[in-house]
C-alpha cells in the first residue's frame, strides 16, 4: 500500500475495522484499515457521533 508511510502499517487489512475515510493514509482504497491498531477518542462520549479515530492521518 503506497500511501501508508509509517511503521504502524499491517501487511493485511484489519478485518475487525470497517473504514470509509478514504483520505487517511491507513485506508486501502476499499473499506479496510491497514493500521495494526487504532485509538478512538475523545475520553468522554455520549454517542458514536462524539467519537473520532485518533489514529487518522491525512494523505498528502
DRENTI-610659 format. One record per residue (C-alpha): residue number from 0; residue in one letter; chain; x, y, z. Coordinates in Angstrom, 2 decimals. Example, Ala and Ser with C-alpha at 12.3 -4.5 7.8 and 13.67 -1.06 7.14 Angstrom:
<node resi="0" resn="A" chain="A" x="12.30" y="-4.50" z="7.80"/>
<node resi="1" resn="S" chain="A" x="13.67" y="-1.06" z="7.14"/>
END
This chain:
<node resi="0" resn="X" chain="A" x="0.00" y="0.00" z="0.00"/>
<node resi="1" resn="X" chain="A" x="1.83" y="3.07" z="-1.23"/>
<node resi="2" resn="X" chain="A" x="0.01" y="5.69" z="0.87"/>
<node resi="3" resn="X" chain="A" x="0.85" y="4.07" z="4.19"/>
<node resi="4" resn="X" chain="A" x="4.08" y="5.80" z="5.20"/>
<node resi="5" resn="X" chain="A" x="4.61" y="4.72" z="8.81"/>
<node resi="6" resn="X" chain="A" x="5.89" y="1.63" z="10.56"/>
<node resi="7" resn="X" chain="A" x="2.44" y="1.07" z="12.09"/>
<node resi="8" resn="X" chain="A" x="1.02" y="-0.41" z="8.87"/>
<node resi="9" resn="X" chain="A" x="-0.12" y="-4.00" z="8.75"/>
<node resi="10" resn="X" chain="A" x="0.64" y="-6.34" z="5.84"/>
<node resi="11" resn="X" chain="A" x="-3.04" y="-7.33" z="5.66"/>
<node resi="12" resn="X" chain="A" x="-6.20" y="-5.32" z="6.37"/>
<node resi="13" resn="X" chain="A" x="-7.50" y="-5.31" z="9.93"/>
<node resi="14" resn="X" chain="A" x="-10.66" y="-7.36" z="9.33"/>
<node resi="15" resn="X" chain="A" x="-12.26" y="-6.06" z="12.53"/>
<node resi="16" resn="X" chain="A" x="-12.35" y="-2.47" z="11.29"/>
<node resi="17" resn="X" chain="A" x="-14.55" y="-1.12" z="8.50"/>
<node resi="18" resn="X" chain="A" x="-13.45" y="2.36" z="7.45"/>
<node resi="19" resn="X" chain="A" x="-14.83" y="4.73" z="4.82"/>
<node resi="20" resn="X" chain="A" x="-12.35" y="7.59" z="5.36"/>
<node resi="21" resn="X" chain="A" x="-10.57" y="7.40" z="2.02"/>
<node resi="22" resn="X" chain="A" x="-8.25" y="10.35" z="2.69"/>
<node resi="23" resn="X" chain="A" x="-6.50" y="8.52" z="5.56"/>
<node resi="24" resn="X" chain="A" x="-3.01" y="7.06" z="4.96"/>
<node resi="25" resn="X" chain="A" x="-4.19" y="3.78" z="6.51"/>
<node resi="26" resn="X" chain="A" x="-7.18" y="3.35" z="4.14"/>
<node resi="27" resn="X" chain="A" x="-6.65" y="0.69" z="1.46"/>
<node resi="28" resn="X" chain="A" x="-8.93" y="2.26" z="-1.17"/>
<node resi="29" resn="X" chain="A" x="-11.77" y="-0.16" z="-0.44"/>
<node resi="30" resn="X" chain="A" x="-13.21" y="-0.24" z="3.11"/>
<node resi="31" resn="X" chain="A" x="-10.28" y="-1.54" z="5.10"/>
<node resi="32" resn="X" chain="A" x="-7.93" y="-0.04" z="7.67"/>
<node resi="33" resn="X" chain="A" x="-4.28" y="-1.04" z="7.29"/>
<node resi="34" resn="X" chain="A" x="-3.02" y="0.09" z="10.69"/>
<node resi="35" resn="X" chain="A" x="-2.04" y="-2.54" z="13.25"/>
<node resi="36" resn="X" chain="A" x="-4.25" y="-0.90" z="15.87"/>
<node resi="37" resn="X" chain="A" x="-6.47" y="2.16" z="16.24"/>
<node resi="38" resn="X" chain="A" x="-7.07" y="4.64" z="19.01"/>
<node resi="39" resn="X" chain="A" x="-10.59" y="6.04" z="19.42"/>
<node resi="40" resn="X" chain="A" x="-11.47" y="9.13" z="21.43"/>
<node resi="41" resn="X" chain="A" x="-12.24" y="11.54" z="23.00"/>
<node resi="42" resn="X" chain="A" x="-12.21" y="10.44" z="26.63"/>
<node resi="43" resn="X" chain="A" x="-15.95" y="11.02" z="27.16"/>
<node resi="44" resn="X" chain="A" x="-18.70" y="10.40" z="24.60"/>
<node resi="45" resn="X" chain="A" x="-22.48" y="10.22" z="24.69"/>
<node resi="46" resn="X" chain="A" x="-22.96" y="8.75" z="21.20"/>
<node resi="47" resn="X" chain="A" x="-20.95" y="7.37" z="18.29"/>
<node resi="48" resn="X" chain="A" x="-21.09" y="10.84" z="16.71"/>
<node resi="49" resn="X" chain="A" x="-18.97" y="12.08" z="19.64"/>
<node resi="50" resn="X" chain="A" x="-16.10" y="9.70" z="18.89"/>
<node resi="51" resn="X" chain="A" x="-13.19" y="10.04" z="16.49"/>
<node resi="52" resn="X" chain="A" x="-10.38" y="7.87" z="15.22"/>
<node resi="53" resn="X" chain="A" x="-7.32" y="9.39" z="16.87"/>
<node resi="54" resn="X" chain="A" x="-5.11" y="7.23" z="14.62"/>
<node resi="55" resn="X" chain="A" x="-6.26" y="9.11" z="11.48"/>
<node resi="56" resn="X" chain="A" x="-3.50" y="10.70" z="9.39"/>
<node resi="57" resn="X" chain="A" x="-4.39" y="12.61" z="6.23"/>
<node resi="58" resn="X" chain="A" x="-2.88" y="11.56" z="2.92"/>
<node resi="59" resn="X" chain="A" x="-0.57" y="14.15" z="1.44"/>
END
